[in-house]
Amino acid sequence: MRGTMLRTIALMTALLGAAGCATSQEMATWRAHSTHFASGDHLLFSMRNDIGSVPRVTREDLREAQAQAWWGDPVVVSSEQIVAGQ
């Protein structure tokens, strides 16, 4: 019983450690910036366009991304998909 408990704890520790792993490119991006998001606008954009959602990009988002030098995985949309307003 005790051996099973120790193996379970070891397995859970390994799984938790692996879940937090990042690629070398992701780690380089993390080290290059002191915060997770460039600004509050960047945070709101990222929350609105999280994985699995249909991207919603405005011209203002594009201006803010360039002006604030946002980083991370790009949200790719065609020019026809860029919406006019907020």
N, C-alpha and C positions, 0 to 999 in steps of 0.2 A: 504494500500500500504506500509506504513512504517513497519507494523508488518511482512509483507511478506519479506521485505528487511532484517529485523533483523534476521528472521528465516533462510534465505538464508545464511547470513554471519555466523551465528552460525553453520549451517550445514557444510559449507565450512571449517571453522576452525576445527571442529571435524574431518572431513575427512583428512585434512592435518596432524593433530596430529596423527591420527591412521596410516597413511601411513608411518610414521617414526618410528613406534614401532618395537622393537626387542624382541626376547624371552630372558628369563633370562640367558640361556646358551650363546646366542650371546652377551649379555651385559657383561657377565663375560669375554668373549674373548676380547671384546673391552677394558675393564678396565685393562686387563693383558698386553696390548701392547700400546706403546706410539704412534705408527703409524698404518695406515691401512694395509700397506704391509711391509714385512721384508726387501725388497730391490727392486731395479729396475727390477731385474730378476723375482721376485715374481709378480710384477705388470704386466710385459709383459706376463708371463705365465697365469695369471688370465684373462687378456684381450683376449688372444688367446683362452682360454677355458671357455668362459662365459656360462651362462645358455642357453641351447638350441643348443649349438654348438656340433659338434662331437669332443670329446676330442682328443688332439694331444700331446702325452707325449714322450719326448726323455730321453735317459739314462742320458744326461747332466742335464735335468730338475730334475730328481730324485736325482742326486748328489748335485745340488744346493739347493734343498728343504731340504735335510738332513743337509748340511753344514751351511745353513743360518737359520735353524729352522723355516721354513714357518709355518703359522697357517691358520685356516679357514676351510671351508668345503673341504674335500679331493676330488680330481678328480680321480675316480676309473676306471682303465683299466686293462685288463688281460695282462699277460706277452707277449702274442702274438701281442698285440696292441701297444706296446712300439716301437717307430720308432728309427732307428739308428742315423740319423743325425739331424742337426738343421732344 
